[in-house]
Amino acid sequence: MKKSKTLSFNKLRVQSKIYEIKPTHKDYRNFKPNYNQRALSEGSVSRIFHSMVEDGSALKYLPILVDKNLCIHDGYHRYIACIRLGEPFYIMEVPTDFKHMKSINTSQRNWTDVDFTQHWIAEGRKPYTVFKKVRDDNDFISHGVLAMMFFKASTRTGGGTSKEFKRGNLHLQHLDYVNECIIKFRQVEDHAKIKPIDSRTFKTQFFQQALLKAFNKDDFNFCKFKKGLSNNDHMLNEFNRCNDLYLEVIRLEGLG
């Protein structure tokens, strides 16, 4: 029988050390998130917490990345879960100017548009500061649709809009277009007279994407759409798919 090959760890170069921080350590509760960490998610902390309660802690195999100033660059949710359980946690040192937090963050797949916005604001990207200000002033618009406006895109994925937004490549080239769309959105909100548009419908990304798709149609007549919406019954509250909503918008335009 062929002998299986094993890895000889003692012949490998040691790159980094992992240190245990016990509850009795003087700095056990003094670590803090680095300035560019995403906002704390209680859901993420809860999942880690209950996993540790049920299965025990395996965090010595997944160290928290910290710098000499006690700033956590990756692993803040794991840290909070350990603190709440009174369990030891394990750290590995990284430089104070560590630049790879976003690329290695183990929870990035769960990042929301809000998380990416906050991250790039912390990194000094001005377009994201403007984006947040516009969103705060118009909180009925979804982050995804607002990103489409900033990129002047017809879909969330078209032209790599979502990827470019997450990569920090938001720009301010279409601010006039953004403001124009917001004005139109506000005019649509209370324009239906026979059957008002439900507020939940109005705030959905599907409905807003349908409106934006219509606005971007070369021959779309916004005035006719408003007239059709005002004078006729509609199915906008009944549909929950972007394409169905878009076709209803176009139908109402034809009635205007």
C-alpha positions in Angstrom: 0.0 0.0 0.0 1.4 3.4 -1.0 2.2 5.6 1.9 0.3 8.8 1.9 2.3 12.0 1.7 2.4 14.4 4.7 3.4 18.0 5.0 6.5 18.7 7.0 5.6 21.9 8.9 9.0 22.1 10.7 10.7 22.7 7.3 8.4 25.7 6.5 9.2 29.3 7.3 7.1 30.9 10.1 5.6 34.1 8.8 3.3 35.2 11.6 2.6 34.2 15.2 -0.9 33.8 16.7 -1.3 35.1 20.3 -4.0 34.2 22.8 -5.8 36.9 24.7 -7.4 35.6 27.8 -10.3 37.4 29.7 -7.7 38.3 32.4 -5.5 40.2 30.0 -5.5 43.9 30.8 -6.5 44.8 27.2 -9.1 42.1 26.8 -11.9 44.6 26.4 -9.9 47.5 24.9 -9.8 46.5 21.3 -11.8 48.6 18.9 -12.8 48.4 15.2 -10.5 50.2 12.7 -11.9 53.3 11.1 -12.9 51.4 7.9 -14.7 48.5 9.5 -18.3 48.0 8.6 -21.1 48.7 11.1 -21.7 46.0 13.7 -24.3 43.5 12.7 -26.1 41.9 15.7 -27.2 39.1 13.4 -23.6 38.2 12.6 -22.5 38.4 16.2 -25.5 36.2 17.2 -24.6 33.5 14.7 -21.0 33.3 15.9 -22.1 33.4 19.5 -24.6 30.5 19.2 -22.1 28.5 17.1 -19.5 28.9 19.9 -22.1 27.9 22.6 -23.2 24.8 20.6 -19.9 23.6 19.1 -17.2 25.3 21.1 -14.7 27.9 19.9 -12.4 27.2 17.1 -11.2 30.7 16.8 -7.6 29.8 17.4 -7.6 28.6 13.8 -9.1 31.9 12.6 -7.2 34.7 14.3 -8.4 38.3 14.6 -6.2 40.7 12.7 -5.1 43.7 14.9 -2.4 46.3 14.9 -0.3 47.7 17.7 -2.9 50.4 18.5 -5.5 47.7 19.4 -7.4 48.4 16.2 -9.2 45.4 14.7 -8.8 45.2 10.9 -10.7 41.9 10.5 -12.7 39.8 13.0 -14.7 42.5 14.9 -17.8 40.3 15.1 -15.8 37.4 16.4 -14.2 39.6 19.0 -17.6 40.9 20.3 -18.9 37.3 20.4 -15.9 36.2 22.5 -16.3 39.2 24.9 -20.0 38.4 25.4 -19.1 34.8 26.2 -16.0 35.6 28.3 -13.9 33.4 26.0 -10.3 33.8 25.0 -9.7 35.1 21.5 -6.7 34.8 19.2 -4.9 37.6 17.4 -2.3 38.1 14.6 -0.5 41.4 14.1 -0.9 43.4 10.9 0.5 46.9 10.1 -1.4 50.0 11.2 -1.7 50.9 7.5 -3.0 47.4 6.5 -4.7 47.8 3.1 -6.3 44.4 2.6 -9.2 44.4 5.0 -11.9 44.5 2.3 -10.3 41.8 0.1 -9.8 39.3 3.0 -12.7 40.2 5.2 -14.4 36.9 5.9 -17.9 38.4 6.0 -17.6 40.6 2.9 -20.1 38.4 1.1 -22.6 39.7 3.5 -21.7 43.4 3.1 -24.6 45.6 2.1 -24.4 48.7 -0.1 -24.4 50.7 3.2 -21.3 48.8 4.3 -19.5 49.5 1.1 -20.6 53.2 1.2 -19.2 53.6 4.7 -16.0 51.8 3.8 -15.2 54.0 0.9 -16.2 57.2 2.8 -13.7 56.1 5.5 -11.1 55.7 2.7 -11.7 59.2 1.6 -13.6 58.6 -1.7 -15.6 61.9 -2.1 -18.2 60.4 -4.5 -19.4 58.1 -1.7 -19.8 61.1 0.7 -22.0 62.7 -2.0 -23.9 59.5 -2.6 -24.6 59.1 1.2 -25.8 62.8 1.4 -28.2 62.2 -1.6 -29.5 59.0 -0.1 -30.0 60.6 3.4 -32.0 63.4 1.7 -34.1 60.9 -0.3 -34.3 57.8 1.8 -37.2 56.4 -0.2 -34.7 55.5 -3.0 -33.0 52.2 -2.6 -29.2 52.2 -2.6 -29.1 49.9 -5.6 -31.3 52.3 -7.7 -29.4 55.3 -6.6 -26.1 53.6 -7.7 -27.8 53.0 -11.1 -28.5 56.7 -11.3 -25.0 57.7 -10.4 -23.6 55.4 -13.1 -26.5 56.3 -15.5 -27.1 52.6 -15.9 -30.3 50.9 -17.0 -29.9 47.8 -14.7 -28.2 47.1 -11.4 -25.7 44.7 -13.1 -25.5 46.4 -16.5 -22.1 47.8 -17.2 -20.8 46.3 -14.0 -22.6 48.9 -11.9 -22.8 46.7 -8.8 -19.1 45.6 -9.1 -17.9 49.1 -9.8 -19.8 50.5 -6.8 -18.3 47.9 -4.5 -14.8 48.4 -5.9 -14.9 52.1 -5.0 -15.3 53.4 -8.5 -18.3 55.6 -8.0 -18.0 58.9 -9.8 -19.9 62.3 -10.0 -20.2 62.7 -13.8 -24.0 62.3 -13.9 -25.2 64.4 -10.9 -27.6 66.4 -13.1 -29.2 63.2 -14.3 -29.4 62.0 -10.6 -31.2 65.1 -9.6 -33.5 64.9 -12.6 -34.5 61.4 -11.8 -35.2 62.2 -8.1 -37.5 65.1 -9.1 -39.4 62.7 -11.4 -39.6 60.0 -8.6 -41.1 62.6 -6.2 -43.7 63.7 -8.9 -44.8 60.1 -9.4 -45.2 59.3 -5.7 -48.5 61.1 -5.2 -49.7 61.4 -8.7 -52.1 58.4 -8.9 -55.6 59.7 -8.1 -58.0 56.8 -8.8 -55.8 54.3 -6.9 -52.8 55.7 -4.9 -49.5 53.9 -5.3 -48.9 52.0 -2.1 -45.9 53.4 -0.2 -44.4 49.8 0.1 -44.7 49.5 -3.7 -43.1 52.9 -4.3 -40.1 52.0 -2.1 -39.3 48.7 -3.7 -36.2 48.4 -5.9 -38.2 46.6 -8.5 -40.7 49.5 -8.9 -37.9 52.1 -8.9 -35.9 50.1 -11.5 -39.0 49.9 -13.7 -39.4 53.7 -13.5 -35.7 54.3 -14.2 -35.9 51.9 -17.2 -38.8 53.9 -18.6 -37.0 57.3 -18.0 -34.1 56.0 -20.0 -36.3 55.0 -22.9 -35.6 57.6 -25.7 -39.2 58.1 -26.7 -40.7 57.9 -23.2 -43.0 60.8 -22.5 -43.0 61.5 -18.8 -45.9 64.0 -19.0 -48.1 61.5 -20.7 -47.2 58.9 -18.1 -48.2 61.2 -15.3 -51.5 62.0 -17.0 -52.2 58.3 -17.6 -51.4 57.5 -14.0 -53.6 60.3 -12.7 -56.7 59.5 -14.8 -56.7 55.7 -14.9 -56.7 52.6 -12.7 -53.4 50.7 -12.6 -51.8 47.4 -11.5 -48.6 48.9 -10.1 -49.5 47.6 -6.5 -50.2 44.1 -7.8 -47.0 43.4 -9.7 -43.7 42.4 -8.1 -41.4 41.9 -11.0 -39.5 44.7 -12.7 -40.5 43.8 -16.2 -44.2 43.6 -15.4 -44.0 46.9 -13.6 -42.1 48.5 -16.5 -44.8 47.3 -19.0 -47.5 48.8 -16.8 -45.6 52.1 -16.8 -45.5 52.0 -20.6 -49.2 51.1 -20.7 -50.1 54.1 -18.6 -47.9 56.4 -20.7 -50.0 55.2 -23.7 -53.2 56.3 -21.9 -51.9 59.8 -21.2 
